[in-house]
Amino acid sequence: MSAELSPIDRAKFVAAKRAVDYVQDGMRVGLGTGSTAAWMVRCLGELVREDGLRVTGVPTSRRTAELAQKLGIKIVTLDEARWLDLTIDGADEFDGDLNLIKGGGGALLQEKIVATASDQMIVIADVAKEVPALGAFPLPVEVIPFGWQTTKALIEETLVSLDVLGRDATLRMNGDSAFITDEGNYIVDLHLRRIGNPRQFSLVINQIPGVVENGLFIDICDIVIVGHATGRVEVRDINNGTVEDGQIDFAANENLFAEF
């Protein structure tokens, strides 16, 4: 079955498989959203079923909650858990300082709340997600529905004074209707091409009335695990300043592949 995985899925899987090595018995773990995070939830579910690992998961979206429950992972709300040992999530982009763009799946608000309520955040990604400067991926900005067109116009006006290469802003759609987040909000995607100063950008954009949160994760991620289609995994720890290489054996995970 592993031979049928695309190269990108193989890379996502090995990053996810390495990430769950950080989960210890009894931990409270934030469960990210997206295709890479889904591999992590599957790997974690295997440890729960096969090895008896006891963990409590806090999902960052309804779809992650549904997958975790299906796999036998105990889940609670963040209010019930209060604080987490670890959050594992994917990213749409990351730079050399492990700053991120997240929110391609529309769950950026819950993802950021959960990540900042954790002792440690680990990001799992394929090598294509690494960029010299953030901004090639459209930056999601979550806005409340009331007056969203005014909020969008204010965002566009603000972009003129910021260090970016593009200034197009589009409302994210779901078919013929606006995409609705789990919190009932809209998302405006900013096509910036490059963000010169992500920290300043995040602070300025969040001051606009109607903006709930943006998809820049600054100084939140501690470790990025980069997966490769060959099974190679690279672990970059920003706090320790270390880079470690490893290898994941696909053949040892045939049962996991067979289930999905």
C-alpha positions as CSV (number, residue, x, y, z in Angstrom):
1,M,0.0,0.0,0.0
2,S,2.8,2.4,0.8
3,A,4.0,2.2,-2.8
4,E,0.7,3.6,-3.9
5,L,1.2,6.8,-1.8
6,S,2.2,9.9,-3.8
7,P,5.6,11.3,-3.1
8,I,4.0,14.2,-1.2
9,D,1.9,11.9,0.9
10,R,5.0,9.8,1.7
11,A,6.8,13.0,2.9
12,K,3.8,14.0,5.0
13,F,3.6,10.6,6.5
14,V,7.2,10.3,7.6
15,A,7.1,13.8,9.2
16,A,4.0,12.8,11.1
17,K,5.4,9.5,12.1
18,R,8.5,11.1,13.6
19,A,6.4,13.8,15.3
20,V,4.4,11.3,17.4
21,D,7.7,10.1,19.0
22,Y,7.5,13.3,21.1
23,V,4.2,12.2,22.6
24,Q,4.5,10.6,26.0
25,D,2.0,8.6,28.1
26,G,-0.5,10.9,29.9
27,M,0.2,14.0,27.7
28,R,-2.4,16.5,26.6
29,V,-1.9,17.1,22.9
30,G,-3.2,19.7,20.5
31,L,-4.2,18.0,17.3
32,G,-3.8,20.1,14.2
33,T,-5.9,20.4,11.1
34,G,-5.1,19.6,7.4
35,S,-3.8,16.8,5.3
36,T,-0.4,16.5,7.1
37,A,-1.9,16.8,10.5
38,A,-4.4,14.0,9.6
39,W,-1.5,11.7,9.1
40,M,-0.3,12.6,12.6
41,V,-3.7,11.8,14.1
42,R,-3.6,8.4,12.3
43,C,-0.2,7.6,13.6
44,L,-1.2,8.7,17.1
45,G,-4.3,6.6,16.9
46,E,-2.2,3.6,16.0
47,L,-0.1,4.1,19.2
48,V,-3.3,4.3,21.3
49,R,-4.7,1.1,19.8
50,E,-1.6,-1.0,19.5
51,D,0.7,0.3,22.3
52,G,-1.9,1.4,24.8
53,L,-0.7,5.0,24.8
54,R,-2.8,7.2,27.0
55,V,-3.3,10.7,25.6
56,T,-5.9,13.4,25.7
57,G,-6.3,15.3,22.5
58,V,-7.6,18.8,21.9
59,P,-8.7,19.1,18.3
60,T,-8.4,22.4,16.3
61,S,-11.4,21.7,14.1
62,R,-14.5,19.7,13.8
63,R,-13.0,17.4,11.1
64,T,-10.0,16.7,13.3
65,A,-12.3,15.9,16.2
66,E,-14.2,13.5,14.0
67,L,-11.1,11.7,12.8
68,A,-9.6,11.4,16.3
69,Q,-12.8,10.0,17.8
70,K,-13.0,7.5,14.9
71,L,-9.4,6.3,15.8
72,G,-10.1,5.9,19.5
73,I,-8.3,9.0,20.7
74,K,-9.9,10.6,23.8
75,I,-10.7,14.2,23.0
76,V,-11.7,17.2,25.2
77,T,-12.1,20.9,24.7
78,L,-9.3,23.3,25.4
79,D,-11.3,24.7,28.3
80,E,-11.4,21.2,29.9
81,A,-7.7,20.6,29.3
82,R,-6.7,24.2,30.2
83,W,-3.1,23.8,29.2
84,L,-1.3,21.4,26.8
85,D,2.0,19.6,26.9
86,L,2.4,19.7,23.1
87,T,0.7,20.7,19.9
88,I,1.5,19.0,16.6
89,D,0.2,20.7,13.4
90,G,1.1,21.3,9.8
91,A,1.9,24.6,8.0
92,D,1.4,26.1,4.6
93,E,4.8,27.8,4.8
94,F,7.7,28.1,7.1
95,D,10.9,30.2,7.0
96,G,14.4,29.8,8.5
97,D,13.2,31.3,11.8
98,L,10.4,28.8,12.0
99,N,7.8,31.5,11.5
100,L,4.7,30.1,9.7
101,I,1.7,30.8,7.5
102,K,-1.2,28.6,8.5
103,G,-4.9,28.6,7.7
104,G,-5.1,27.1,4.3
105,G,-7.7,24.7,5.8
106,G,-9.6,27.5,7.4
107,A,-8.8,26.6,11.1
108,L,-6.2,29.3,11.8
109,L,-8.0,30.8,14.8
110,Q,-8.5,27.6,16.8
111,E,-5.0,26.4,15.7
112,K,-3.3,29.6,17.0
113,I,-5.2,29.5,20.3
114,V,-4.3,25.8,20.9
115,A,-0.7,26.3,19.8
116,T,-0.2,29.2,22.2
117,A,-1.7,27.2,25.0
118,S,1.0,24.6,24.7
119,D,4.4,24.1,26.2
120,Q,5.7,23.2,22.8
121,M,4.6,23.4,19.2
122,I,5.9,20.9,16.6
123,V,5.2,21.6,12.9
124,I,5.2,18.7,10.4
125,A,5.7,19.6,6.7
126,D,7.1,18.3,3.5
127,V,10.2,20.1,2.1
128,A,8.1,22.2,-0.4
129,K,6.7,24.2,2.5
130,E,10.1,25.8,3.3
131,V,10.5,29.3,1.8
132,P,13.2,32.0,2.1
133,A,10.5,34.6,2.9
134,L,6.8,34.1,3.9
135,G,4.1,35.3,1.6
136,A,4.0,33.1,-1.5
137,F,1.1,31.2,0.0
138,P,-2.0,33.5,0.4
139,L,-2.2,34.7,4.0
140,P,-5.6,34.0,5.5
141,V,-7.2,36.7,7.7
142,E,-10.3,35.7,9.6
143,V,-12.9,38.4,9.8
144,I,-16.4,38.7,11.3
145,P,-19.3,38.6,8.8
146,F,-20.7,41.9,9.9
147,G,-19.4,44.6,7.6
148,W,-16.8,42.2,6.0
149,Q,-16.6,44.3,2.8
150,T,-15.6,47.3,4.9
151,T,-13.1,45.3,6.8
152,K,-11.7,44.0,3.5
153,A,-11.4,47.5,2.2
154,L,-9.6,48.6,5.3
155,I,-7.2,45.7,5.0
156,E,-6.5,46.7,1.3
157,E,-5.9,50.3,2.4
158,T,-3.5,49.2,5.1
159,L,-1.5,47.0,2.7
160,V,-0.3,50.1,0.9
161,S,1.9,51.1,3.9
162,L,3.3,47.6,4.5
163,D,6.3,45.8,3.0
164,V,4.6,43.4,0.7
165,L,4.9,42.7,-3.0
166,G,1.2,42.1,-3.7
167,R,-2.0,43.6,-2.4
168,D,-4.9,41.5,-3.8
169,A,-7.5,40.4,-1.2
170,T,-10.2,37.9,-2.0
171,L,-13.0,36.5,0.1
172,R,-12.6,32.7,0.4
173,M,-15.5,30.9,-1.2
174,N,-17.1,27.5,-0.7
175,G,-18.8,27.0,-4.0
176,D,-21.2,29.9,-4.5
177,S,-21.2,30.9,-0.9
178,A,-18.6,32.4,1.5
179,F,-16.5,29.9,3.3
180,I,-17.5,29.7,7.0
181,T,-15.0,28.9,9.7
182,D,-15.8,26.7,12.7
183,E,-16.3,30.0,14.6
184,G,-18.8,31.3,12.1
185,N,-16.5,33.8,10.5
186,Y,-15.3,34.6,7.0
187,I,-11.7,34.4,5.6
188,V,-10.1,37.0,3.4
189,D,-7.0,35.6,1.6
190,L,-4.2,38.1,1.0
191,H,-2.1,37.5,-2.1
192,L,1.1,39.2,-0.9
193,R,3.8,37.2,-2.7
194,R,6.4,38.3,0.0
195,I,6.0,39.7,3.5
196,G,9.0,41.8,4.4
197,N,8.4,42.1,8.1
198,P,6.0,39.4,9.3
199,R,6.0,40.5,12.9
200,Q,5.0,44.1,12.1
201,F,2.5,42.9,9.5
202,S,0.7,40.7,12.0
203,L,0.5,43.4,14.6
204,V,-0.8,46.0,12.2
205,I,-3.4,43.8,10.5
206,N,-4.8,42.6,13.8
207,Q,-5.6,46.2,14.8
208,I,-8.2,46.6,12.0
209,P,-11.8,46.5,13.3
210,G,-13.5,43.3,12.1
211,V,-10.3,41.3,11.9
212,V,-10.3,38.4,14.3
213,E,-6.9,36.9,13.6
214,N,-4.4,36.3,10.9
215,G,-2.5,33.2,9.8
216,L,1.0,34.4,10.7
217,F,2.4,32.3,13.5
218,I,5.4,34.2,14.9
219,D,7.7,32.8,17.6
220,I,5.2,30.0,18.3
221,C,6.8,27.0,16.6
222,D,9.6,25.3,18.5
223,I,10.4,22.4,16.1
224,V,9.8,21.7,12.5
225,I,10.0,18.2,11.2
226,V,10.6,18.1,7.4
227,G,9.6,14.9,5.6
228,H,11.0,13.6,2.3
229,A,9.5,11.1,-0.1
230,T,12.5,8.8,0.4
231,G,11.6,8.4,4.1
232,R,14.2,10.8,5.3
233,V,13.2,13.2,8.1
234,E,14.9,16.3,9.3
235,V,14.2,17.7,12.7
236,R,15.0,21.4,13.3
237,D,14.9,22.6,16.8
238,I,14.9,26.4,17.0
239,N,15.5,26.5,20.8
240,N,18.5,24.2,20.8
241,G,19.8,25.3,17.5
242,T,20.1,21.7,16.3
243,V,19.3,19.8,13.1
244,E,19.0,16.0,13.2
245,D,18.5,13.6,10.3
246,G,16.6,10.3,10.5
247,Q,14.9,7.7,8.4
248,I,11.4,6.1,8.6
249,D,10.9,2.6,7.3
250,F,7.7,2.5,5.2
251,A,7.6,-1.3,5.3
252,A,7.1,-1.2,9.1
253,N,3.9,0.7,8.7
254,E,1.9,-1.4,6.2
255,N,-0.9,-1.9,8.6
256,L,-1.4,1.8,9.1
257,F,-1.5,2.4,5.3
258,A,-4.0,-0.5,4.8
259,E,-6.5,1.3,7.0
260,F,-6.8,4.4,4.9
